[in-house]
């Protein structure tokens, strides 16, 4: 801590002052930002709060970030000496997905607590591909694709950490120079086949009589070598990853111990489960939610989280945002008293979209959503926002004079014209935010007068965008 900050500590200054003074002290700045968003900032000096803040182990448990750890206690990793923690992600796709965001935010908590962080892009291990979670051989990617994916993935990882001080590396820089004989002598001799065939991934393949190549079999050795390299070059003593990486992480922990005698640790984070499908968020899942705006637009990301079920929204707020726990608790109380307003879902959607794509994209996505569900006029949308809206929700080209009952059927908002007319008679249909109760209603020119599109909605969550044909 700088002399200026020590002086500030003695005088009990505010968090805002500390933010200005601690420009080269990232952990202290992170703490000051959390202080300023908490209720304590209205009643206590910053350094009183700073001295009584939660330990990192408590924060990780409270947010649901802890699954397994190689130490006897989590506190041994998190609450003693400051560690150097690394996360590795292979570029098997050209984008991260929402599931990756959980472990990235868990790692960011280490950074904010004063630990050092290394983000590793697997440009070398990506040439092989992690066999975990697959029933058959992974298709190998060529070097050009790996390089392209590595650059995209690296940029997305770094964006989550913003201007914070961290180290970013690519294991292609050392694995490409690793000679086969050196690898077999210096790495392979520390791994026994007896132990490797007991790994869940290998056992599942063997039980299913599905082949596993020597290439795939060697993946955990390369990941272990990464840990040894980072330990020797950067003093890295903790690897963090998703719970599906436990076997590979543990292999690295054991390799470093056997080869060097040094103690390092592994920590895994629970995989994020899509409560709507019961499956994990991942790149191989159908309907994957990507962090790349070209694959999942900011509006689509916003809508996905806006549609979060009530029983999942609190977990997602804890794991996918940096919002203070006190703010999440307050929001969940509001949500419990008026769940139909979906305030918690809107906070989740806005916060995640801003974290991934920035404030402007989040504001634009929110505006499109408000238009789609009748809370604002489509005339307020820009040309780009109209285009994004058409890409993100079902759309239908129609004509003036078309019966609205026909439109509802064509837009898959009703199974039949009879059902469509019943929906209108029941007041369940809205056009441009205005409830339609006349089953014989047809589209009129005036419906498209204020904007190039019209919005038809059935119920709270089902909508389509209408455009006029030429």
C-alpha positions, 0 to 999 in steps of 0.5 A: 500500500502506498504512503498516500493510502496509508495516510488516507487510512489513518484519516478515515477518508472515503472510497472515492478518495482512495480510488483516486489515490490508489491508481496503481493498487488494483486490489485496493481500487476493486475494494473501494468500488465494492465499498461505494456500492454497498450500504456501508459507504453511507455510514462508515469510513472506507478503511473500517469497511476494508478491514472487516470485509469478507475473506476470499474463501467466504466470497467464493462460497457465498457466490457458489464458485467452489466445487473441489480443491486439492488442499485440505481447506479452501482457506489454505489456497485463498486466505493466506499468502497471495497466490498466482492463479491461472486459468487455461481455455483451449480455442476449440471454437472462435468464441467463449460461451456463457459457461466460461463466464462463471470461472472467469468471474471467479478468477476475477475475485482472486485478482480483486483480493490481491492475488496475481492472475494468468490467463492462458490461451491453449494455442498448443493444447488446442492442436490436440483438443481436450477429450473430456466430455466427448464420446468419440475422437475430437476432429483436429483443427488446423494451425490457421484455425487455432491461431484465429480462434486463439486471438478471438478467445484471448480478446474475450477473456481480457475484456472480462478483466478490463484494465486490471493488471494481469498476465496473458500467455499462450502455451503455443509459445513453449509447447511448439518448442517441446521435443518429443524425447524431452517430453517422454523423459521429463514429463511422461515418466511422472505419469503412470498408465495405471492412474491415467486409465482410472480417469473418468474420461478414459474409463467411460470410453473404455467401458463403451468400447469407444477408441481413445487415441494416444493423442487424446490420452496425452492431453492431461500430460501437456496440461500438467506441463503447462502448470510446471512451466508457469510455476517455474517462470511465473511462480504460479501455484494455483490452477482454476477451472470448471469441475469437468477439468478436475482430473487434468488439474489434479494431474498437473498438481501431482506432476509439479510435486513429483518433478520439483518437490513444490506444492501447488493447488487446484480449484474447480468451479461448478459447471453452470447448468441451464435450468430450462434444459437441465444441461450445462452451458457449453459450446457443444450444446444445442443453442449455445449462448456465445459471448461473440456478438456475431454469434449471439447478438447483445439483444439475443443475450439480453433476451435469453437472461430476461427469460430466466426462470424464477428458480434460477435467477438468484444463482445466475445473479450471484455467479454471472455478475459482480453485483454486491450480494446485498444488492442481489438480496434486496432485488430478490426481496422485490422479486418475491413480492412482485415476480410478474414484474421480472425485476430480477430478470431485467437486472440480470439481463442488463448486467450480463449484457453490459459486462460482455458487450458494454453499456451502450449495447446493453442499453440498446438491447433493453430498448429493443426488449421494451419495444418487443413487449409493449413498453415502448414504441418501435418508432424509437428504434434505430435502423440497426436496432430494427435489424437486430430485432428482426434477427433475434426474434421470429419475423414475418413478412405480411400485407395490409388487409391480412387478418390478424388471426392468419398472422398469429398462425403464420408466426407460430403464436397460435396453432389454428385460426380458431385458437388465434381468434379465441386468444384475441377474444380473451385479450391475450393478443397485443399489436404495437402494445395495444390490446386486440379484442376483436377477432376479425381485426385485420392489419392496417397501414396505420399499424406501420405508420410510425415504424418500419415494423409492427410488433404482435404479442401473445401473452407475456413471452411470445412475440413476432416482428411484422414487416410489410411486403413490397 
